[in-house]
Amino acid sequence: MSTSQTFFDKWHRNPDLAFRQTLTTGSGIQEWILRRNGFPEPDDLAAYLSTRTRVLDAGCGNGRVTALLRSLAPSDVEIVGVDLTAWDVAASNLSGSASTSFYEADLLGDLSFLGEFDFVYCQEVLHHTGDAAGAFANLVKLLTRGGEIAIYVYREKAPIREFADDLIRDGMKDLGYEEALDVSRAIAELGRALTALDATVELPEIPLLGIRAGTHDVQRLVYHHFLKCFWSDELDPEANALLNYDWYKPEDCSRHTFEEVLGWFDANSLEVVHSFEDEYGITVRGRRLGP
């Protein structure tokens, strides 16, 4: 099954996935979006958006982050969402929103019809395009001089985690939606069981496994170093399963290093104004300096 079909199934069958949590102040999902982008509170992102005129949510999915941007930006800021497989889902979810529009678009295709933007948000998307660096460069073309682009991509994980993830992804690539979701449900249950232990272990540094010395929560230890088994008590079991599906089912799922991503910004004449790296991914925001 192609990556585009994977996401078509995900969003059209689950149009509300994580939508409420993304808009809920104080939720783990919203806090993660804000924190990785350098905005401690929603008001900080609102202040930033007040300096923008046209905002692009590139790869908007069901429009959950588009809705967050819309809720925090002044009403006269135009917000545009594009997606290859779910633009219509986002348009339905934000029907009636002022100064907001959605279009079908491939991030590797001709995007000139969209016009220019002084802020492009593209997160949790580039690593699914099959050419993350190429899609990034394509989006940079849409930036006004002084405009900014903020991206988030998956980072390379610990060696056993990388092996296990690829093993499961290869095993799921030919499964249909329901079969793949059954596998994802079982993996989510593993995550729930480990979370319920509420246990920690003290470990020495194990460089070959990418493990740092110190105290580790058991579920996070497994999650970070051996197997992605997502679980959040904020979400219902099916939503947890879908977030594991989101990781394992797409065939196109590249992982990157911080140095590699910084190289994209340098190659496209962008000044880095914010960066953040954690166990999960790499977030960088940069400003266009050239013409």
Secondary structure as the mmCIF struct_conf table of DSSP 4:
data_model
#
loop_
_struct_conf.conf_type_id
_struct_conf.id
_struct_conf.beg_label_comp_id
_struct_conf.beg_label_asym_id
_struct_conf.beg_label_seq_id
_struct_conf.end_label_comp_id
_struct_conf.end_label_asym_id
_struct_conf.end_label_seq_id
HELX_RH_AL_P HELX_RH_AL_P1 THR A 3 ARG A 13
TURN_TY1_P TURN_TY1_P1 PRO A 15 ALA A 18
HELX_RH_AL_P HELX_RH_AL_P2 PHE A 19 LEU A 23
BEND BEND1 THR A 24 THR A 24
TURN_TY1_P TURN_TY1_P2 THR A 25 GLY A 26
HELX_RH_AL_P HELX_RH_AL_P3 GLY A 28 ARG A 36
TURN_TY1_P TURN_TY1_P3 ASN A 37 GLY A 38
BEND BEND2 PRO A 40 GLU A 41
HELX_RH_AL_P HELX_RH_AL_P4 PRO A 42 LEU A 49
TURN_TY1_P TURN_TY1_P4 SER A 50 THR A 51
BEND BEND3 THR A 53 THR A 53
STRN STRN1 ARG A 54 ALA A 58
TURN_TY1_P TURN_TY1_P5 GLY A 59 GLY A 59
TURN_TY1_P TURN_TY1_P6 GLY A 61 ASN A 62
BEND BEND4 GLY A 63 GLY A 63
HELX_RH_AL_P HELX_RH_AL_P5 ARG A 64 LEU A 72
BEND BEND5 ALA A 73 ALA A 73
TURN_TY1_P TURN_TY1_P7 SER A 75 ASP A 76
BEND BEND6 VAL A 77 VAL A 77
STRN STRN2 GLU A 78 ASP A 83
BEND BEND7 LEU A 84 THR A 85
HELX_RH_AL_P HELX_RH_AL_P6 TRP A 87 ASN A 93
TURN_TY1_P TURN_TY1_P8 LEU A 94 GLY A 96
TURN_TY1_P TURN_TY1_P9 ALA A 98 SER A 99
STRN STRN3 THR A 100 GLU A 104
TURN_TY1_P TURN_TY1_P10 LEU A 107 LEU A 108
BEND BEND8 GLY A 109 GLY A 109
HELX_RH_3T_P HELX_RH_3T_P1 SER A 112 LEU A 114
STRN STRN4 PHE A 117 GLN A 123
BEND BEND9 GLU A 124 GLU A 124
HELX_RH_3T_P HELX_RH_3T_P2 LEU A 126 HIS A 128
BEND BEND10 THR A 129 GLY A 130
HELX_RH_AL_P HELX_RH_AL_P7 ALA A 132 VAL A 140
TURN_TY1_P TURN_TY1_P11 LYS A 141 LEU A 142
STRN STRN5 LEU A 143 TYR A 154
STRN STRN6 ARG A 155 ARG A 155
HELX_LH_PP_P HELX_LH_PP_P1 GLU A 156 GLU A 156
HELX_RH_AL_P HELX_RH_AL_P8 PRO A 159 MET A 172
TURN_TY1_P TURN_TY1_P12 LYS A 173 ASP A 174
HELX_RH_AL_P HELX_RH_AL_P9 TYR A 177 LEU A 197
STRN STRN7 THR A 200 LEU A 203
STRN STRN8 ILE A 206 ILE A 206
HELX_RH_3T_P HELX_RH_3T_P3 PRO A 207 LEU A 209
TURN_TY1_P TURN_TY1_P13 GLY A 210 GLY A 210
STRN STRN9 ILE A 211 ILE A 211
HELX_LH_PP_P HELX_LH_PP_P2 ARG A 212 ARG A 212
BEND BEND11 ALA A 213 ALA A 213
STRN STRN10 GLY A 214 ASP A 217
HELX_RH_AL_P HELX_RH_AL_P10 VAL A 218 HIS A 225
TURN_TY1_P TURN_TY1_P14 PHE A 226 PHE A 226
TURN_TY1_P TURN_TY1_P15 ASP A 233 GLU A 234
BEND BEND12 LEU A 235 LEU A 235
HELX_RH_AL_P HELX_RH_AL_P11 PRO A 237 TYR A 248
BEND BEND13 LYS A 249 LYS A 249
BEND BEND14 GLU A 251 GLU A 251
STRN STRN11 HIS A 256 HIS A 256
HELX_RH_AL_P HELX_RH_AL_P12 PHE A 258 ALA A 267
TURN_TY1_P TURN_TY1_P16 ASN A 268 SER A 269
STRN STRN12 LEU A 270 GLU A 277
BEND BEND15 GLU A 279 TYR A 280
STRN STRN13 GLY A 281 ARG A 288
#
